[in-house]
């Protein structure tokens, strides 16, 4: 590991080494959870768009994604 680290430091300005060094590695379980959450979010979005498309105009107001998760407004 020390040898690999020294090689990265020695060749840090080489374009291919820089590209590899900038990767941020995640544990596989976290990566898979993020992927699953993305799929679920896209499915909810697609379902909402289909409901809006097949319902009466104006019956389903558009609520931005940021506003959906607000529980209460503090004054």
PDB file with SEQRES, HELIX, SHEET and CRYST1 records, atoms N, CA, C and O in Angstrom:
SEQRES   1 A   75  UNK UNK UNK UNK UNK UNK UNK UNK UNK UNK UNK UNK UNK          
SEQRES   2 A   75  UNK UNK UNK UNK UNK UNK UNK UNK UNK UNK UNK UNK UNK          
SEQRES   3 A   75  UNK UNK UNK UNK UNK UNK UNK UNK UNK UNK UNK UNK UNK          
SEQRES   4 A   75  UNK UNK UNK UNK UNK UNK UNK UNK UNK UNK UNK UNK UNK          
SEQRES   5 A   75  UNK UNK UNK UNK UNK UNK UNK UNK UNK UNK UNK UNK UNK          
SEQRES   6 A   75  UNK UNK UNK UNK UNK UNK UNK UNK UNK UNK                      
HELIX    1 AA1 UNK A    2  UNK A   10  1                                   9    
HELIX    2 AA2 UNK A   15  UNK A   21  1                                   7    
HELIX    3 AA3 UNK A   28  UNK A   53  1                                  26    
HELIX    4 AA4 UNK A   65  UNK A   68  1                                   4    
CRYST1    1.000    1.000    1.000  90.00  90.00  90.00 P 1           1          
ATOM      1  N   UNK A   1       0.830  -1.196   0.000  1.00  0.00           N  
ATOM      2  CA  UNK A   1       0.000   0.000   0.000  1.00  0.00           C  
ATOM      3  C   UNK A   1       0.869   1.253   0.000  1.00  0.00           C  
ATOM      4  O   UNK A   1       0.571   2.231  -0.685  1.00  0.00           O  
ATOM      5  N   UNK A   2       1.958   1.208   0.785  1.00  0.00           N  
ATOM      6  CA  UNK A   2       2.862   2.361   0.811  1.00  0.00           C  
ATOM      7  C   UNK A   2       3.503   2.584  -0.555  1.00  0.00           C  
ATOM      8  O   UNK A   2       3.655   3.720  -1.006  1.00  0.00           O  
ATOM      9  N   UNK A   3       3.874   1.495  -1.201  1.00  0.00           N  
ATOM     10  CA  UNK A   3       4.493   1.591  -2.521  1.00  0.00           C  
ATOM     11  C   UNK A   3       3.518   2.218  -3.515  1.00  0.00           C  
ATOM     12  O   UNK A   3       3.891   3.104  -4.284  1.00  0.00           O  
ATOM     13  N   UNK A   4       2.279   1.758  -3.495  1.00  0.00           N  
ATOM     14  CA  UNK A   4       1.263   2.326  -4.394  1.00  0.00           C  
ATOM     15  C   UNK A   4       1.041   3.801  -4.106  1.00  0.00           C  
ATOM     16  O   UNK A   4       0.871   4.600  -5.028  1.00  0.00           O  
ATOM     17  N   UNK A   5       1.042   4.164  -2.828  1.00  0.00           N  
ATOM     18  CA  UNK A   5       0.851   5.561  -2.452  1.00  0.00           C  
ATOM     19  C   UNK A   5       1.999   6.427  -2.980  1.00  0.00           C  
ATOM     20  O   UNK A   5       1.770   7.526  -3.486  1.00  0.00           O  
ATOM     21  N   UNK A   6       3.248   5.921  -2.858  1.00  0.00           N  
ATOM     22  CA  UNK A   6       4.411   6.662  -3.348  1.00  0.00           C  
ATOM     23  C   UNK A   6       4.368   6.822  -4.871  1.00  0.00           C  
ATOM     24  O   UNK A   6       4.734   7.867  -5.408  1.00  0.00           O  
ATOM     25  N   UNK A   7       3.913   5.769  -5.552  1.00  0.00           N  
ATOM     26  CA  UNK A   7       3.791   5.873  -7.008  1.00  0.00           C  
ATOM     27  C   UNK A   7       2.769   6.935  -7.388  1.00  0.00           C  
ATOM     28  O   UNK A   7       2.990   7.704  -8.323  1.00  0.00           O  
ATOM     29  N   UNK A   8       1.651   6.982  -6.668  1.00  0.00           N  
ATOM     30  CA  UNK A   8       0.633   8.004  -6.947  1.00  0.00           C  
ATOM     31  C   UNK A   8       1.190   9.394  -6.718  1.00  0.00           C  
ATOM     32  O   UNK A   8       0.914  10.311  -7.492  1.00  0.00           O  
ATOM     33  N   UNK A   9       1.979   9.560  -5.654  1.00  0.00           N  
ATOM     34  CA  UNK A   9       2.576  10.877  -5.380  1.00  0.00           C  
ATOM     35  C   UNK A   9       3.603  11.243  -6.449  1.00  0.00           C  
ATOM     36  O   UNK A   9       3.676  12.398  -6.868  1.00  0.00           O  
ATOM     37  N   UNK A  10       4.393  10.270  -6.891  1.00  0.00           N  
ATOM     38  CA  UNK A  10       5.437  10.544  -7.873  1.00  0.00           C  
ATOM     39  C   UNK A  10       4.849  10.956  -9.219  1.00  0.00           C  
ATOM     40  O   UNK A  10       5.348  11.879  -9.862  1.00  0.00           O  
ATOM     41  N   UNK A  11       3.803  10.278  -9.639  1.00  0.00           N  
ATOM     42  CA  UNK A  11       3.205  10.536 -10.955  1.00  0.00           C  
ATOM     43  C   UNK A  11       1.870  11.258 -10.854  1.00  0.00           C  
ATOM     44  O   UNK A  11       0.999  11.057 -11.700  1.00  0.00           O  
ATOM     45  N   UNK A  12       1.694  12.085  -9.846  1.00  0.00           N  
ATOM     46  CA  UNK A  12       0.382  12.691  -9.618  1.00  0.00           C  
ATOM     47  C   UNK A  12      -0.045  13.647 -10.730  1.00  0.00           C  
ATOM     48  O   UNK A  12      -1.238  13.916 -10.873  1.00  0.00           O  
ATOM     49  N   UNK A  13       0.895  14.164 -11.517  1.00  0.00           N  
ATOM     50  CA  UNK A  13       0.523  15.110 -12.560  1.00  0.00           C  
ATOM     51  C   UNK A  13       0.306  14.452 -13.913  1.00  0.00           C  
ATOM     52  O   UNK A  13      -0.022  15.129 -14.887  1.00  0.00           O  
ATOM     53  N   UNK A  14       0.484  13.156 -13.981  1.00  0.00           N  
ATOM     54  CA  UNK A  14       0.202  12.423 -15.221  1.00  0.00           C  
ATOM     55  C   UNK A  14      -1.320  12.338 -15.368  1.00  0.00           C  
ATOM     56  O   UNK A  14      -2.008  12.013 -14.400  1.00  0.00           O  
ATOM     57  N   UNK A  15      -1.858  12.625 -16.558  1.00  0.00           N  
ATOM     58  CA  UNK A  15      -3.332  12.694 -16.704  1.00  0.00           C  
ATOM     59  C   UNK A  15      -4.071  11.424 -16.292  1.00  0.00           C  
ATOM     60  O   UNK A  15      -5.120  11.502 -15.653  1.00  0.00           O  
ATOM     61  N   UNK A  16      -3.544  10.267 -16.646  1.00  0.00           N  
ATOM     62  CA  UNK A  16      -4.261   9.033 -16.309  1.00  0.00           C  
ATOM     63  C   UNK A  16      -4.214   8.757 -14.814  1.00  0.00           C  
ATOM     64  O   UNK A  16      -5.200   8.293 -14.241  1.00  0.00           O  
ATOM     65  N   UNK A  17      -3.088   9.033 -14.180  1.00  0.00           N  
ATOM     66  CA  UNK A  17      -2.981   8.833 -12.733  1.00  0.00           C  
ATOM     67  C   UNK A  17      -3.897   9.819 -12.010  1.00  0.00           C  
ATOM     68  O   UNK A  17      -4.542   9.463 -11.023  1.00  0.00           O  
ATOM     69  N   UNK A  18      -3.951  11.041 -12.495  1.00  0.00           N  
ATOM     70  CA  UNK A  18      -4.827  12.042 -11.876  1.00  0.00           C  
ATOM     71  C   UNK A  18      -6.281  11.606 -11.958  1.00  0.00           C  
ATOM     72  O   UNK A  18      -7.034  11.763 -10.997  1.00  0.00           O  
ATOM     73  N   UNK A  19      -6.680  11.058 -13.103  1.00  0.00           N  
ATOM     74  CA  UNK A  19      -8.067  10.604 -13.281  1.00  0.00           C  
ATOM     75  C   UNK A  19      -8.389   9.480 -12.303  1.00  0.00           C  
ATOM     76  O   UNK A  19      -9.463   9.471 -11.702  1.00  0.00           O  
ATOM     77  N   UNK A  20      -7.474   8.543 -12.142  1.00  0.00           N  
ATOM     78  CA  UNK A  20      -7.701   7.431 -11.220  1.00  0.00           C  
ATOM     79  C   UNK A  20      -7.721   7.924  -9.776  1.00  0.00           C  
ATOM     80  O   UNK A  20      -8.543   7.477  -8.976  1.00  0.00           O  
ATOM     81  N   UNK A  21      -6.818   8.844  -9.443  1.00  0.00           N  
ATOM     82  CA  UNK A  21      -6.715   9.318  -8.065  1.00  0.00           C  
ATOM     83  C   UNK A  21      -7.940  10.128  -7.642  1.00  0.00           C  
ATOM     84  O   UNK A  21      -8.261  10.190  -6.455  1.00  0.00           O  
ATOM     85  N   UNK A  22      -8.624  10.748  -8.605  1.00  0.00           N  
ATOM     86  CA  UNK A  22      -9.779  11.579  -8.254  1.00  0.00           C  
ATOM     87  C   UNK A  22     -11.051  10.777  -8.057  1.00  0.00           C  
ATOM     88  O   UNK A  22     -12.064  11.334  -7.634  1.00  0.00           O  
ATOM     89  N   UNK A  23     -11.028   9.484  -8.351  1.00  0.00           N  
ATOM     90  CA  UNK A  23     -12.208   8.659  -8.133  1.00  0.00           C  
ATOM     91  C   UNK A  23     -12.495   8.567  -6.645  1.00  0.00           C  
ATOM     92  O   UNK A  23     -11.576   8.443  -5.836  1.00  0.00           O  
ATOM     93  N   UNK A  24     -13.737   8.626  -6.294  1.00  0.00           N  
ATOM     94  CA  UNK A  24     -14.141   8.476  -4.911  1.00  0.00           C  
ATOM     95  C   UNK A  24     -14.817   7.120  -4.781  1.00  0.00           C  
ATOM     96  O   UNK A  24     -15.933   6.935  -5.266  1.00  0.00           O  
ATOM     97  N   UNK A  25     -14.158   6.179  -4.138  1.00  0.00           N  
ATOM     98  CA  UNK A  25     -14.684   4.831  -4.044  1.00  0.00           C  
ATOM     99  C   UNK A  25     -15.644   4.724  -2.866  1.00  0.00           C  
ATOM    100  O   UNK A  25     -15.345   5.171  -1.759  1.00  0.00           O  
ATOM    101  N   UNK A  26     -16.794   4.127  -3.121  1.00  0.00           N  
ATOM    102  CA  UNK A  26     -17.802   3.895  -2.093  1.00  0.00           C  
ATOM    103  C   UNK A  26     -17.889   2.403  -1.816  1.00  0.00           C  
ATOM    104  O   UNK A  26     -17.620   1.591  -2.701  1.00  0.00           O  
ATOM    105  N   UNK A  27     -18.257   2.038  -0.611  1.00  0.00           N  
ATOM    106  CA  UNK A  27     -18.543   0.624  -0.358  1.00  0.00           C  
ATOM    107  C   UNK A  27     -19.697   0.157  -1.243  1.00  0.00           C  
ATOM    108  O   UNK A  27     -20.599   0.929  -1.566  1.00  0.00           O  
ATOM    109  N   UNK A  28     -19.653  -1.099  -1.625  1.00  0.00           N  
ATOM    110  CA  UNK A  28     -20.634  -1.635  -2.569  1.00  0.00           C  
ATOM    111  C   UNK A  28     -22.059  -1.512  -2.035  1.00  0.00           C  
ATOM    112  O   UNK A  28     -22.983  -1.229  -2.797  1.00  0.00           O  
ATOM    113  N   UNK A  29     -22.242  -1.725  -0.726  1.00  0.00           N  
ATOM    114  CA  UNK A  29     -23.596  -1.660  -0.161  1.00  0.00           C  
ATOM    115  C   UNK A  29     -24.169  -0.253  -0.282  1.00  0.00           C  
ATOM    116  O   UNK A  29     -25.343  -0.084  -0.613  1.00  0.00           O  
ATOM    117  N   UNK A  30     -23.347   0.753  -0.016  1.00  0.00           N  
ATOM    118  CA  UNK A  30     -23.812   2.142  -0.123  1.00  0.00           C  
ATOM    119  C   UNK A  30     -24.102   2.481  -1.572  1.00  0.00           C  
ATOM    120  O   UNK A  30     -25.110   3.122  -1.870  1.00  0.00           O  
ATOM    121  N   UNK A  31     -23.221   2.055  -2.485  1.00  0.00           N  
ATOM    122  CA  UNK A  31     -23.419   2.311  -3.906  1.00  0.00           C  
ATOM    123  C   UNK A  31     -24.738   1.707  -4.385  1.00  0.00           C  
ATOM    124  O   UNK A  31     -25.488   2.349  -5.120  1.00  0.00           O  
ATOM    125  N   UNK A  32     -25.017   0.477  -3.969  1.00  0.00           N  
ATOM    126  CA  UNK A  32     -26.251  -0.198  -4.380  1.00  0.00           C  
ATOM    127  C   UNK A  32     -27.480   0.476  -3.787  1.00  0.00           C  
ATOM    128  O   UNK A  32     -28.514   0.569  -4.450  1.00  0.00           O  
ATOM    129  N   UNK A  33     -27.381   0.950  -2.544  1.00  0.00           N  
ATOM    130  CA  UNK A  33     -28.507   1.655  -1.925  1.00  0.00           C  
ATOM    131  C   UNK A  33     -28.803   2.955  -2.653  1.00  0.00           C  
ATOM    132  O   UNK A  33     -29.967   3.297  -2.864  1.00  0.00           O  
ATOM    133  N   UNK A  34     -27.755   3.687  -3.042  1.00  0.00           N  
ATOM    134  CA  UNK A  34     -27.946   4.932  -3.790  1.00  0.00           C  
ATOM    135  C   UNK A  34     -28.615   4.644  -5.122  1.00  0.00           C  
ATOM    136  O   UNK A  34     -29.517   5.368  -5.545  1.00  0.00           O  
ATOM    137  N   UNK A  35     -28.167   3.579  -5.782  1.00  0.00           N  
ATOM    138  CA  UNK A  35     -28.739   3.196  -7.075  1.00  0.00           C  
ATOM    139  C   UNK A  35     -30.216   2.840  -6.928  1.00  0.00           C  
ATOM    140  O   UNK A  35     -31.042   3.243  -7.746  1.00  0.00           O  
ATOM    141  N   UNK A  36     -30.546   2.077  -5.874  1.00  0.00           N  
ATOM    142  CA  UNK A  36     -31.931   1.685  -5.628  1.00  0.00           C  
ATOM    143  C   UNK A  36     -32.806   2.901  -5.325  1.00  0.00           C  
ATOM    144  O   UNK A  36     -33.932   2.989  -5.813  1.00  0.00           O  
ATOM    145  N   UNK A  37     -32.301   3.831  -4.528  1.00  0.00           N  
ATOM    146  CA  UNK A  37     -33.056   5.055  -4.214  1.00  0.00           C  
ATOM    147  C   UNK A  37     -33.318   5.860  -5.478  1.00  0.00           C  
ATOM    148  O   UNK A  37     -34.401   6.419  -5.649  1.00  0.00           O  
ATOM    149  N   UNK A  38     -32.321   5.920  -6.371  1.00  0.00           N  
ATOM    150  CA  UNK A  38     -32.491   6.662  -7.620  1.00  0.00           C  
ATOM    151  C   UNK A  38     -33.589   6.028  -8.470  1.00  0.00           C  
ATOM    152  O   UNK A  38     -34.410   6.734  -9.056  1.00  0.00           O  
ATOM    153  N   UNK A  39     -33.603   4.693  -8.538  1.00  0.00           N  
ATOM    154  CA  UNK A  39     -34.625   3.988  -9.313  1.00  0.00           C  
ATOM    155  C   UNK A  39     -36.009   4.248  -8.725  1.00  0.00           C  
ATOM    156  O   UNK A  39     -36.970   4.478  -9.460  1.00  0.00           O  
ATOM    157  N   UNK A  40     -36.107   4.211  -7.381  1.00  0.00           N  
ATOM    158  CA  UNK A  40     -37.400   4.443  -6.731  1.00  0.00           C  
ATOM    159  C   UNK A  40     -37.884   5.877  -6.962  1.00  0.00           C  
ATOM    160  O   UNK A  40     -39.070   6.107  -7.199  1.00  0.00           O  
ATOM    161  N   UNK A  41     -36.965   6.832  -6.891  1.00  0.00           N  
ATOM    162  CA  UNK A  41     -37.332   8.240  -7.100  1.00  0.00           C  
ATOM    163  C   UNK A  41     -37.830   8.468  -8.524  1.00  0.00           C  
ATOM    164  O   UNK A  41     -38.812   9.178  -8.740  1.00  0.00           O  
ATOM    165  N   UNK A  42     -37.141   7.854  -9.500  1.00  0.00           N  
ATOM    166  CA  UNK A  42     -37.561   7.982 -10.898  1.00  0.00           C  
ATOM    167  C   UNK A  42     -38.929   7.334 -11.123  1.00  0.00           C  
ATOM    168  O   UNK A  42     -39.744   7.856 -11.883  1.00  0.00           O  
ATOM    169  N   UNK A  43     -39.181   6.206 -10.469  1.00  0.00           N  
ATOM    170  CA  UNK A  43     -40.472   5.532 -10.619  1.00  0.00           C  
ATOM    171  C   UNK A  43     -41.600   6.397 -10.051  1.00  0.00           C  
ATOM    172  O   UNK A  43     -42.660   6.528 -10.664  1.00  0.00           O  
ATOM    173  N   UNK A  44     -41.362   6.989  -8.868  1.00  0.00           N  
ATOM    174  CA  UNK A  44     -42.385   7.882  -8.292  1.00  0.00           C  
ATOM    175  C   UNK A  44     -42.654   9.070  -9.203  1.00  0.00           C  
ATOM    176  O   UNK A  44     -43.802   9.473  -9.390  1.00  0.00           O  
ATOM    177  N   UNK A  45     -41.591   9.625  -9.767  1.00  0.00           N  
ATOM    178  CA  UNK A  45     -41.732  10.783 -10.663  1.00  0.00           C  
ATOM    179  C   UNK A  45     -42.520  10.398 -11.920  1.00  0.00           C  
ATOM    180  O   UNK A  45     -43.412  11.126 -12.356  1.00  0.00           O  
ATOM    181  N   UNK A  46     -42.173   9.237 -12.492  1.00  0.00           N  
ATOM    182  CA  UNK A  46     -42.849   8.771 -13.705  1.00  0.00           C  
ATOM    183  C   UNK A  46     -44.323   8.508 -13.441  1.00  0.00           C  
ATOM    184  O   UNK A  46     -45.178   8.842 -14.262  1.00  0.00           O  
ATOM    185  N   UNK A  47     -44.621   7.901 -12.280  1.00  0.00           N  
ATOM    186  CA  UNK A  47     -46.010   7.601 -11.929  1.00  0.00           C  
ATOM    187  C   UNK A  47     -46.808   8.891 -11.750  1.00  0.00           C  
ATOM    188  O   UNK A  47     -47.956   8.984 -12.183  1.00  0.00           O  
ATOM    189  N   UNK A  48     -46.195   9.880 -11.111  1.00  0.00           N  
ATOM    190  CA  UNK A  48     -46.886  11.156 -10.907  1.00  0.00           C  
ATOM    191  C   UNK A  48     -47.145  11.853 -12.241  1.00  0.00           C  
ATOM    192  O   UNK A  48     -48.211  12.435 -12.442  1.00  0.00           O  
ATOM    193  N   UNK A  49     -46.177  11.795 -13.147  1.00  0.00           N  
ATOM    194  CA  UNK A  49     -46.374  12.400 -14.466  1.00  0.00           C  
ATOM    195  C   UNK A  49     -47.502  11.695 -15.228  1.00  0.00           C  
ATOM    196  O   UNK A  49     -48.303  12.346 -15.898  1.00  0.00           O  
ATOM    197  N   UNK A  50     -47.561  10.358 -15.122  1.00  0.00           N  
ATOM    198  CA  UNK A  50     -48.630   9.621 -15.801  1.00  0.00           C  
ATOM    199  C   UNK A  50     -49.994   9.954 -15.194  1.00  0.00           C  
ATOM    200  O   UNK A  50     -50.973  10.113 -15.923  1.00  0.00           O  
ATOM    201  N   UNK A  51     -50.063  10.059 -13.865  1.00  0.00           N  
ATOM    202  CA  UNK A  51     -51.328  10.433 -13.232  1.00  0.00           C  
ATOM    203  C   UNK A  51     -51.768  11.815 -13.674  1.00  0.00           C  
ATOM    204  O   UNK A  51     -52.943  12.041 -13.966  1.00  0.00           O  
ATOM    205  N   UNK A  52     -50.804  12.751 -13.723  1.00  0.00           N  
ATOM    206  CA  UNK A  52     -51.128  14.114 -14.144  1.00  0.00           C  
ATOM    207  C   UNK A  52     -51.579  14.137 -15.604  1.00  0.00           C  
ATOM    208  O   UNK A  52     -52.471  14.898 -15.978  1.00  0.00           O  
ATOM    209  N   UNK A  53     -50.948  13.290 -16.423  1.00  0.00           N  
ATOM    210  CA  UNK A  53     -51.264  13.252 -17.841  1.00  0.00           C  
ATOM    211  C   UNK A  53     -52.679  12.728 -18.089  1.00  0.00           C  
ATOM    212  O   UNK A  53     -53.354  13.182 -19.013  1.00  0.00           O  
ATOM    213  N   UNK A  54     -53.136  11.762 -17.259  1.00  0.00           N  
ATOM    214  CA  UNK A  54     -54.419  11.101 -17.504  1.00  0.00           C  
ATOM    215  C   UNK A  54     -55.519  11.580 -16.566  1.00  0.00           C  
ATOM    216  O   UNK A  54     -56.551  10.919 -16.452  1.00  0.00           O  
ATOM    217  N   UNK A  55     -55.330  12.701 -15.898  1.00  0.00           N  
ATOM    218  CA  UNK A  55     -56.386  13.238 -15.043  1.00  0.00           C  
ATOM    219  C   UNK A  55     -56.860  14.572 -15.622  1.00  0.00           C  
ATOM    220  O   UNK A  55     -56.288  15.111 -16.569  1.00  0.00           O  
ATOM    221  N   UNK A  56     -57.912  15.068 -15.018  1.00  0.00           N  
ATOM    222  CA  UNK A  56     -58.487  16.321 -15.486  1.00  0.00           C  
ATOM    223  C   UNK A  56     -57.475  17.460 -15.310  1.00  0.00           C  
ATOM    224  O   UNK A  56     -56.809  17.527 -14.277  1.00  0.00           O  
ATOM    225  N   UNK A  57     -57.348  18.347 -16.288  1.00  0.00           N  
ATOM    226  CA  UNK A  57     -56.383  19.447 -16.165  1.00  0.00           C  
ATOM    227  C   UNK A  57     -56.655  20.301 -14.926  1.00  0.00           C  
ATOM    228  O   UNK A  57     -57.785  20.735 -14.704  1.00  0.00           O  
ATOM    229  N   UNK A  58     -55.631  20.536 -14.134  1.00  0.00           N  
ATOM    230  CA  UNK A  58     -55.759  21.363 -12.937  1.00  0.00           C  
ATOM    231  C   UNK A  58     -56.134  20.596 -11.685  1.00  0.00           C  
ATOM    232  O   UNK A  58     -56.085  21.161 -10.592  1.00  0.00           O  
ATOM    233  N   UNK A  59     -56.509  19.318 -11.803  1.00  0.00           N  
ATOM    234  CA  UNK A  59     -56.921  18.566 -10.617  1.00  0.00           C  
ATOM    235  C   UNK A  59     -55.722  18.121  -9.788  1.00  0.00           C  
ATOM    236  O   UNK A  59     -55.848  17.925  -8.579  1.00  0.00           O  
ATOM    237  N   UNK A  60     -54.569  17.959 -10.417  1.00  0.00           N  
ATOM    238  CA  UNK A  60     -53.349  17.579  -9.696  1.00  0.00           C  
ATOM    239  C   UNK A  60     -52.330  18.702  -9.840  1.00  0.00           C  
ATOM    240  O   UNK A  60     -51.666  18.801 -10.872  1.00  0.00           O  
ATOM    241  N   UNK A  61     -52.194  19.550  -8.821  1.00  0.00           N  
ATOM    242  CA  UNK A  61     -51.242  20.658  -8.938  1.00  0.00           C  
ATOM    243  C   UNK A  61     -49.800  20.154  -8.931  1.00  0.00           C  
ATOM    244  O   UNK A  61     -49.489  19.132  -8.319  1.00  0.00           O  
ATOM    245  N   UNK A  62     -48.937  20.878  -9.613  1.00  0.00           N  
ATOM    246  CA  UNK A  62     -47.532  20.510  -9.648  1.00  0.00           C  
ATOM    247  C   UNK A  62     -46.852  21.036  -8.390  1.00  0.00           C  
ATOM    248  O   UNK A  62     -46.886  22.235  -8.113  1.00  0.00           O  
ATOM    249  N   UNK A  63     -46.231  20.128  -7.626  1.00  0.00           N  
ATOM    250  CA  UNK A  63     -45.498  20.501  -6.421  1.00  0.00           C  
ATOM    251  C   UNK A  63     -44.033  20.163  -6.658  1.00  0.00           C  
ATOM    252  O   UNK A  63     -43.713  19.006  -6.927  1.00  0.00           O  
ATOM    253  N   UNK A  64     -43.125  21.149  -6.566  1.00  0.00           N  
ATOM    254  CA  UNK A  64     -41.707  20.851  -6.779  1.00  0.00           C  
ATOM    255  C   UNK A  64     -41.189  19.840  -5.767  1.00  0.00           C  
ATOM    256  O   UNK A  64     -41.704  19.732  -4.655  1.00  0.00           O  
ATOM    257  N   UNK A  65     -40.165  19.107  -6.171  1.00  0.00           N  
ATOM    258  CA  UNK A  65     -39.596  18.055  -5.313  1.00  0.00           C  
ATOM    259  C   UNK A  65     -39.065  18.634  -4.010  1.00  0.00           C  
ATOM    260  O   UNK A  65     -39.161  17.988  -2.967  1.00  0.00           O  
ATOM    261  N   UNK A  66     -38.515  19.824  -4.050  1.00  0.00           N  
ATOM    262  CA  UNK A  66     -37.980  20.451  -2.838  1.00  0.00           C  
ATOM    263  C   UNK A  66     -39.084  20.783  -1.835  1.00  0.00           C  
ATOM    264  O   UNK A  66     -38.877  20.693  -0.625  1.00  0.00           O  
ATOM    265  N   UNK A  67     -40.241  21.161  -2.336  1.00  0.00           N  
ATOM    266  CA  UNK A  67     -41.343  21.551  -1.460  1.00  0.00           C  
ATOM    267  C   UNK A  67     -42.042  20.346  -0.828  1.00  0.00           C  
ATOM    268  O   UNK A  67     -42.687  20.482   0.212  1.00  0.00           O  
ATOM    269  N   UNK A  68     -41.920  19.165  -1.448  1.00  0.00           N  
ATOM    270  CA  UNK A  68     -42.620  17.979  -0.945  1.00  0.00           C  
ATOM    271  C   UNK A  68     -42.129  17.558   0.432  1.00  0.00           C  
ATOM    272  O   UNK A  68     -42.909  17.045   1.234  1.00  0.00           O  
ATOM    273  N   UNK A  69     -40.853  17.767   0.716  1.00  0.00           N  
ATOM    274  CA  UNK A  69     -40.272  17.246   1.936  1.00  0.00           C  
ATOM    275  C   UNK A  69     -40.298  18.237   3.083  1.00  0.00           C  
ATOM    276  O   UNK A  69     -39.769  17.942   4.154  1.00  0.00           O  
ATOM    277  N   UNK A  70     -40.901  19.411   2.890  1.00  0.00           N  
ATOM    278  CA  UNK A  70     -41.005  20.397   3.959  1.00  0.00           C  
ATOM    279  C   UNK A  70     -42.183  20.029   4.851  1.00  0.00           C  
ATOM    280  O   UNK A  70     -43.314  19.926   4.376  1.00  0.00           O  
ATOM    281  N   UNK A  71     -41.925  19.832   6.135  1.00  0.00           N  
ATOM    282  CA  UNK A  71     -42.977  19.433   7.068  1.00  0.00           C  
ATOM    283  C   UNK A  71     -43.725  20.645   7.571  1.00  0.00           C  
ATOM    284  O   UNK A  71     -44.956  20.655   7.561  1.00  0.00           O  
ATOM    285  N   UNK A  72     -43.010  21.675   8.012  1.00  0.00           N  
ATOM    286  CA  UNK A  72     -43.643  22.882   8.524  1.00  0.00           C  
ATOM    287  C   UNK A  72     -42.736  24.060   8.285  1.00  0.00           C  
ATOM    288  O   UNK A  72     -41.520  23.909   8.166  1.00  0.00           O  
ATOM    289  N   UNK A  73     -43.330  25.238   8.215  1.00  0.00           N  
ATOM    290  CA  UNK A  73     -42.565  26.459   8.019  1.00  0.00           C  
ATOM    291  C   UNK A  73     -42.497  27.167   9.375  1.00  0.00           C  
ATOM    292  O   UNK A  73     -43.532  27.424   9.990  1.00  0.00           O  
ATOM    293  N   UNK A  74     -41.291  27.482   9.842  1.00  0.00           N  
ATOM    294  CA  UNK A  74     -41.096  28.163  11.119  1.00  0.00           C  
ATOM    295  C   UNK A  74     -41.028  29.649  10.863  1.00  0.00           C  
ATOM    296  O   UNK A  74     -40.278  30.117  10.007  1.00  0.00           O  
ATOM    297  N   UNK A  75     -41.838  30.397  11.632  1.00  0.00           N  
ATOM    298  CA  UNK A  75     -41.845  31.860  11.455  1.00  0.00           C  
ATOM    299  C   UNK A  75     -41.125  32.554  12.562  1.00  0.00           C  
ATOM    300  O   UNK A  75     -41.038  33.782  12.567  1.00  0.00           O  
TER     301      UNK A  75                                                      
END                                                                             
